[in-house]
Amino acid sequence: MKIPRLNRRDFLKTWGWSLASTLSVTTLRPAVAETERPGRTSAYHPGAHEGRTGGMVTVGEVDHVRNGFDPSDILSSWATGKTSRLADGRRLREFLIIAVDKEIEIAPGIFFPAWTYNGRVPGPTLRVTEGDRVRIRFINYGSHPHTLHFHGIHSARMDGVPGAGEVAPGESFTYEFDAKPFGCHLYHCHSVPLKRHIHKGLYGAFIVDPAPELHAEHRVAASSRLLGSAENMRWQELVMVMNGFDTNFDEENEVYAVNTVAHAYVNRPIRIQRDRPVRIYLINVTEFDPVNSLHLHANFFDYYDHGTTLTPTLRTVDTVMQCQAQRGILEFSFSDHEPGLYMFHAHQSEFVELGWMSHFEVV
């Protein structure tokens, strides 16, 4: 009898998550218990939602305290910088970003030797307003040269590529530019080999809110995106960075996730208030796969490609796909729905099985 061969992905799907569970019990420090945070995620109950996933989910707990970041916090943690005024009256926002090598746990018992910005993957979500002057001091404490390349408009000297802002280990550089255009953007390392520097974890969300006074014809829509405005306060805003991890460095991913930890929002669903609209800043930085996607169950959304328009580029869709570095804004509501768990996930089945599946808990 010929025994069929399993490739590494089949192995992970068949045995890997069970093995990870065993490892997490026998070899890892127990995770620190986490309390429920109303309006963010549900209380953590391992296995509580397996009935809705057919058991197709990681088993065990990731130690978020050891990691130094929690996917539930990443959802709505905005870095707005230190603010002051320039001589011409414009607002200056100053940030500090530090590159550091760090091992992180991406699924129960599965560790990855990451390169990080400020000790987390993805890096901090930088949020500014259209027209702000942005100044970022970048220090490289990593083991390789790194950069900060921003998707936006800036001078050649600030492009964050070799020869224009690349930083050797132990050195620093200051990037400075005006925040434009408004939209859902990102930043990442542009050192070579590019695929390795991005895949290892050097990326993050860069959100530029529109300045309502510059968009009189769409002032209400612009105000709703401006962090801290009265119009913005009614929205439930979430940032989701779709990523993958090649754990054996053969240029194929074994783990997929949103905000790094496999199935993070299955056992801890994202709590959504039914009477408030939802806005997702969605970014794809998955390496080694041509596209990633998001499918929303039992609902539809409007989509703003790159977030650079105040009117939808797609209306009433339930699935969107993005190539690497593509991003956009999703807007939708559960106001007509009954309370309960609503799934969302990639619509590549393999990605779902290997970590990219989540739940909203509508209350």
N, C-alpha and C positions, 0 to 999 in steps of 0.2 A: 504494500500500500504506500503510495507516494504522499508524504506529508506536505501540505501547502506551505509555502513560505509567506511570512508576514513581513511587510515593510514596516518602517518605524512608526508611520502614522496609524496603520492597522493595529500594531502592537499597543500604542497608547490608547486607542479607542477600546481595545479588547481588555487589556490588562493594566495599562499605565495608570489610570486614575485609581484603581484599587491598590496598586503598589504605592502610589503617592499617599493614599490614606494610611497605609501601614507605616510608611516612613514617618508621616507626620505624628503618629501616635508613639512610635518607638524611639525616634531619634531627635525630635525637635522639642524645644522648650514649649510648654503649653502656652497657647495664646492668652493674652490678658482679656478678661471678659469686657465686653463693650456694652454700653447702655444705649437705650433707644433715644434717638434724636428726632423729636417731632418735626415733621415737614421735610425730613431728609431721607432716611431709610428706615425700614422696619427693624424691629429687634431681630438679632441674629439667632435663628433656630436651625442648626445644621439638619438638612434632610427634610425640613418642614414642607418644602414645595416639590418634592420628588414626584408626587402623583401627577403633577402637571407637566413634567418633563420626561416621563417614562424612565426615570432613573438615569437619564443621559446628562449627568452633571458630576462635577468633581465632588469628592467626599473628604471631609475634614476641614480644618481651618488654616488660613494663612495668618501668620503673626504680623499684623500691621504695625504693631509697636516696634518690633525688630526692624521692619522695613523703613520705618520713619515716615510713612505716609499711608493714608487710608483712601481707597477708591471712593468711598462715600463722601469724604471731605473734598476730594478733587472736583466732584461734580459742580460745586458752587463756591469754590475758593478763588477769589479774585485778588491778584497782586496789583495794586493801583499806584504803588511807588510813593516816594517822598515828594510832596508838591511844594512849589514856590512860584514866584512870579519873576519873569525876565524884565529887563528894562523897558521893553516895548509893551508890557502888560500881558503878554502871553503866559500861559501856564507851562511850567517845566515839571516833568515827572522824572525822577531819578530812581534807578533800580541797581541792585547788586546781584549778579549771577556768578556762581562758582561751579566749575566743572570738577567732578570728583569721581573716581572709580569706586564702585560699591556693589556688593552682592545683594540681590533682592530675591524675594520669594514670589514667584509668579503663579503658582498653584500649590496646593498643599504638599509640602515636601519636595517641591521642584524649585531649585535655585538657579539664578542666572547672573553671570558676571557682567553687570551693567556699567555703562558710562553715563553719568547723570548730570543734570543741571540742578543745583541746590539739593542734591541728595534724593531726588525723586524722579520717577518716570510715569507720565510725562513730566517735564519741567513745570515751573510755576506758570499759571495762566496770567499773562500780562494784559491788563485792561486799561485803555487810555481813551481819550476823546479826540475826535477829528480836529486837527490843528494844533494839538499839544506838541511841545518840544520834548522829545524822549531822549534821555541820556542813560546808557547802561554801562556800568563798569563791569567788565568781564575778567575774572581771575581764573586761570587754569591750574588747578591742583591735580589734574589727571596725569596719566602716564604717556599720553600722546599729544601732539599739537591738535588744537580745536579752534572752532570759530563759532560765531553767532550770525547766521544768515537770516535776515528777516524778509518775509514776503510782503512787499510794500514798495513805496517809492522813496528812494534815497540816492545819495551820491555814490560814485564808483568807489571812493575811499572807504565807504561804510558798508560795502557789500558783503563782508564776512566770508571771503574766499581766500585761498592761498595768495599772498601778496597784497591783500587788502583787508587786514583785520584778523589774520591767523595768529594764534597765540601759542607760543611754546610752553611746555610744562614749567610751572613756577613763575610765569610772566603774566602780564595783564594788558588790556586794551580797553579804551572807552569808545563806544559807538554813540553817535548822536545824529538825530534826524527828526523831521516833522512827521507826525502821525497822519498818513494819508495813503490810500483812500480809506473811507470807513468800510468795515466789513469783518468777516471771520477769516483771520489769517493764521499763520504759524511762523515759527522760527525753528531752525535746526542747524546742526553742525554741517559745514561744507568742506571739511578736510577730506583728503583721500586716504584710503579708498572710501568713497562716499557711501556706498551701500553698507559698509561695516559701521561707520560712524553714526549713521542714522539708525540702523537696526539695533545697535547696542544701547540706544535709549536717549540720544541727544536731540530732543525735540520738545516743543511745547506750543500751546495755543497763544495767539496774539490777537486780541479783539480790539478793534477800533470802533468805538461808538460814534454814530453820526452826531454832529452838532446841529440841533434843531433849527437854529437861526439861519443856517446855510441851506435849508431845505423847506422853504415856506410852503411849497405846494404839497409836501408830505410831512408837515410838521408833527402831526399826531403820531404817525408811524415812527418818525425819527425820535421823538420824545420817549416812546415806549421802549426803545433800545438804549436810552441813555441811563447808565447805572445811577441809581439814587433819585431819579426823578419820580414825581407822583405817578405818572403813567407807567413807569417801569416797575413800580412796587407791586402792581397787581399780577405781574408775570412770574411764573416759576421758571427760572433760567438754569440750564444745565450745560456743562461742557463735556463732550464725549470724544475722546481720542481713540480711534480704532488702531490697534497695533497687534503685532505678532512676534513670536520669539523662536528663533532657530537654536534649540538647546544643544545640538551636537555640531553646529557650524558646518553643515553640508549645503547651505543655501536653500533649505526648505524649512518652513515653520512647523513646529510640533505643538505650539500653544498659541491660541488667539484670544483676544480680550478687548474690552473697552476699558480704558484707564488702567491697563496693565495686568490686573489679577483675573485669571480665568473664572468665569461664572460668578463674579463678585456680586452682581445684582440679582442673582437667583435666590440664594439663601437670605439675602438682605435686600429685598425689593425696594425700589425708589418710591417713596411715598409722595403721592400727587393729590392735591386738593381738587376735588371735582369741579368746583365753581371758579377756578382760576386757570387761565390759559397757560400753555407750556411752550417754551422756546428752547430748542436744543442747538448748540453750536457744535456741529459735527465735523471732525477732521480725520482724514485717513493718512496714516504714516506707515502702513503695513509694507514691509520690504519683502521681496521674493515672490509676491503674488501680484498680478497685473491690476486687479480691482478688489475692493471690499464694498460692502453694502449694508444698508439698514432696512429692515422690513418691520412695520408696525402692525400688530394684530388688532382687528376689530375697529379700526379707525383709519382716517386719512389725514394728510398734512399738506400744507403749502410749503414750497421749497424756494429758497433764495440762494442761487448758485454763487458761491464765494461771499455771500452776504453783502455784496456791493450795490444792491438795488433795494429800494423801499417798497417795491411791488414784486409779487412772486414771479419767478421764472418758470415754475411748475405749480399748477393748482390741483388740489384734490388727488394726490397720489399716496400710495402706501408703501412704496419701495423706491429707494434711490441708490445708485451705485457711484462710487468715486474711485478715480485712479489715485496713485500715491501723490500726496500734497494737495489734492483737490479737497475742497471743504465747502460748507454751506450752512444755512440756518433753516431749521424745521420749526413750523408753528402749527399747533393743533390744540384741541380741547377735548376733555371728557365730560363736558357739561350735560350731554344727553345720555350718558352711560350709567348703568348701575355700578355701585361700588364693587371692587373685587380686583383680582390679579389679571393684568393684561401683559402678554408676552411681547417682546421685541427682540430682534436678532439679525444677524447676517443671513442673507438668503443664498449663501453657499453652504450646503448641508455639512460639509466637512468642518467649516469654521465653527458652526454651531456645536458640533460634537466635541470639538477641541477647545471650547471655552467661551465663544462669542454668542452667549444667549443671556437674556435679562428679563426682569419683570418690573412693571409699574404696579404699585398697589394704590388704587384709586379709592379715596376715602371721602 
